[in-house]
Each structure stands twice: as C-alpha cells, then as structure tokens.
Amino acid sequence: MSRLINIIFVGIIFSLSLCCGGIKDNINIKQINTNDNVIIRTAKDNSKRIITIQFPNKINIKNNSFSKESFIMIDYFYKDSLTKWRNLGIELYNVNKGKIERVSNNKKKTIEGKKSLEYIYYTRHFVDSTKSTQQQFKPYIEKMLAENKDTLHIG
C-alpha cells in the first residue's frame, strides 16, 4: 500500500512539473553567427559622408511548448552616451529556404509548438561626422559615388 501511495505521489508531482514547471522556459532565444553583409549609408544631401552603419544579427527563436506562441515586435536597445538607452528600430528579415525576406516588425508573428524561427535583424548606428572618422570610409564613399548609390553592402 505504501508503495502504491509513493507511485501515485510521484505521478502527481511529475504531472504538475509537466503542466506548470516549464512555463518560464517556453521560448528560447539564441544568437547565431552570421556572414551577412554590413550596410553603410551616405547622407541624402550629397555631402559625401557616411551617416549610418547597419550590422547584421541572426537569432533563433524556439518554442518549447506544445501550443502556438506569438509575439509582435523585436526591439534592440543600445547604450548611447547622450541619451542613455536608445531604440532606433531595426530592419527584420525572415530566413526562408536560404533567402531573406523583409518582415514587418509591427505585425504578429506565430511560432508553432515545438518549432523554431530564424530572423536576421540589422541594427542601426550613427557615424561620427568628423573628418578623421569619415576619412576611414573614403574608399567606400568613392565606390558609392562611382556607382551612384547611397547604400553599399560590405561582405
């Protein structure tokens, strides 16, 4: 009889741990290395200076639960010396069969149970406009001017 009570007790504890114990670990987010291009952008006023650099980041979002999980937006905050913390928005892309497709960062995204999604997002950082900093970008600026582009993807 004592053994039967122990088995029932262990069964109840096991059931409770399955139902309630894993709630906080339903979603795992992992950053992955990426070889995607860095993007530099010039000012629109033809001043021949780089204004932003966008760095690629790749993440895998895994749903460990059996039910669908949804989210709306991915935010990226970074420390800025003037404003403390900033969120300049990100460009979000879905990885689909080896190709990247733009995804709205303001619409609902759903991950099926026991599935995962990969996203690439580009962070945006402003470049100092001083002459010494801009001088480092001179070869890229010349290439952009020659090709009449305001954006350059650097591999």
N, C-alpha and C positions, 0 to 999 in steps of 0.2 A: 504494500500500500504506500509506504514511504517513497519507494522508487517511482511509482505512478505519479505521485504528487510532484516529485522533482522533475519528471519529464514534462508534466503539464506546465509547471512554473517556468522551465527553460523554454518551452514552446511559446508561452505568453511573452516572455522577455524578448525572444527572437522576433516575434511578430511586431511588437512595439518598436523595436530597433529598425525594422524594415519600413514601417509606416512613418515613424516620426524622426528617427535618428539621422537620416541623410538629407533632411530638408536644406540645411545650410550649404551642402556640397552639390546641389543640383546642377549648378553651372560652373564650369571651369574655364578660365580664360588663360591662354598661354601665348606668349610672344614667340614668333618663329623668325629665323634669319631669312632675309630676302635679298635677291640680287637685282631688284627693280631699280630703275633709273632715279637719280636725284634730279629735280627740276629747278632750273633757275629762271627768273622772270625779270625783264627790264621794265623801266618806267614807261608809261604810255606817252610821256611828253617829249620823246626823242632826246632825252638828256644823256643818253649813253651810259646809264648806270644800272647796276643790278639792285632791285629793291627787295626781292624775296627769294628764299631757298626753301624748297619743299623736300622733306626727307620721307622715304617710304618706310612703313612698318607693316608687318604681317602678323595677324593674330588668328588663333583658332579658338572658337567658342564651342564648347562641348556641353551638350545636355545629357546629364547622367540619369535623369528621371525617366519614367515610362510615359509621361504625358508631355504635350507640347508646352514649350516655354516661349515667351515673346518679349521683345524689347523694342524701344523706339529709336534711341539715339546712342551713339558712341561719342563721348566727349574726351577731349585731350586738353589738359591744363598744364601749363609750364610756368616756372618761376621767371618773372620779369623784374629787373632791378628797379623799374619805375612804378609799376602797378601791382607788385607782389605776385599775384597769380592772374594769368590770362587764358582766355579761351577764344582763339581766333577762328574756330570752326575747322573742320577737316574735310577733305575730299575722300569719300568712301567708295571702295570698289569691291565687287564680288568676284571670287575666282571661280570660273565656270569652264570646265574642260580645257584647262590650260590658258584660257583667255580671261582678261579682266574686263568687267562691265561696270559702268558707273551705277551706284545705288544711292537713292535719296537717303540722307541721314536723318530725315524727319518723318519717315514712314515706318510703320510696324514691320518688324522682321520676326519670323517664327522659325524655331528650330524644333523639328520633330523629336519625339522621345528616343533616347539612345543614339542620336545623330550629332553631327557637328558641322559647323560652317566655318569657312576661312574668309577673312576680309583683309584687304590691303587698304591702309589709310595713309594719307600724306599730311604731315604736319607742316605748318607754315611759319616761317621765321623771317623777320625783317633784317635786312643787311645794313650795317652802318654806312652812311653816305660819305664818310671821309675819303680823301684822295688815296691814302695809303691802303685802305681796305679795298676800294674799288679797283686799284691797280692790280691786285691779285686776280681779278676777274677779266682782265684785259683780253686774253686770248678768246674767251668765251663771248665777250661783247663783240669783238671783231667778227667772229663766226656768225653771230646772230645778225649783225648789220649786213654782212655779205649775203646771207640767205633771206633777208628781210623778214625776220621773225622776232617776236617779243618773248618767246619761250624756247628753252633749249633743254632737252633731256640728256643728261650726262650718265653714261654707263659706268 
